[in-house]
């Protein structure tokens, strides 16, 4: 079992920055691939970033490339999402998720592949 707790959300003006953190507890966290998802009102949940357990492989949705950066510190059992140049359309509840990694280079993009989820943190970007 892995428990995930997100933090770092809040209200920010357009163009601003936030850093989300996801602290994991439980066994074998360092062998889990991690993902950040978001869900805005009336929209489907989407993967904005994902990272393999080794940290070598990453994925970004086209809408966030160049603005969001996913990273992880396995010694601290934490994955981060650095969000820069935020836009009003980034407003959503952000969730982190974990799934046992299939290889050091593997990550998942579909929410159906993830086994564990945090409770979510609200990010609101004002124009």
N, C-alpha and C positions, 0 to 999 in steps of 0.2 A: 504494500500500500504506500502511496505517496500523497501527502497533503500539500496543497499549494495555497499560498496567501499572497495576493497582489497588494501593492501600495504605490503611492505616488501620483495618483490621479488628482484632478482638480480643475479649476477654471483658469483659463489663460487667454490672452488676446491673440488674435491672428498674428502670425509671425513669431510667436513665442515658442518656448521649449518646455518640455517636461521629460522626466525620466521615470519610467515605471520599473518597479522591482517585483520579482516573484520569488518568494522564499519557499523552498521545498523542505519537507521533512519526511523521513522514512528511509527505507533501505535502498541502496543502489541508485540514488539520484543521478550520479555521474554517468550512468549507462543509459539514461533516458534522453531521447530526442525531445525538444521543447518547441512549443509554438505560441505565438501571440495571435489572438483572434479579436475581432471587434464586431459589435452588433449595434446598429443604430435603429431607432424606432421605425417600425414598418419595413425593415430590411432584413435580409438573411445574414447570418453570421458568416464572416469571411476571415480567412487567414491573411494577416498582414506581414508576418515574418515567421520564420522557423529556423531552427539550428540543430545540427547533429550533436550527438553527445560529446564528440571530440571538440566541437566548436569550429571545425575546419570548413564545413559546408553550411551555407546559409541560403535562405530564400526570402525574396521580398515581392509583394504584390506590386504591379506596375504603378498603382496610384500612390505608393509611398517610397518608391526607389529614390535614393538621393536625399531623403529627408529623415527616414527612420533607420536605426541601426540596432540590431539584436546582438547581444553578447551574453556570455555566461562565465561564471566563476565557480568551478566545481568544488573548490576548497571551501567556498562559502554557501554552497547549495543554493545559488541564486542565479536567476536569469534576468537580464535587463532589456528594456526597450527605450533607447534614447530617441526622443521625438523632437525634431527641429523644424523650423519654418511651418508651424502648424497652421492648418486651414480650418474654417468652419465645418467643412465636410468631414473632418477627422473626428468630429463629435460623436461619441459612442461609448458604450460600456466595453472595456477592454478586459479580456480573459487570457490567462496563461493556461497551458495544457501540457501534459506529459504523456509519453508513450515509450515503452522499452525500445531502445535503438536496435535496428537490424544489422547495422554496421557503423563504423566510425564516421562514415560519410553520409549516412541516410538520415532523412527527415521526412515528415509527413505534412501535407498541405490540407488534406481533407479532414474536417472535424470528426468524421466517422471513424477515423483511425486512432484517435486519441482516447486514452483510458481514464485519465484523471484531469480534473478541471478545478480552477480556483473559483472564488465567489464573484470576481469581477470588480473593476474599479472604474468609476465614471470619469471620462475626460470630456470637458466642454470647452470649445474654442469659440470665443465671441468675435464678431466682425467689427 
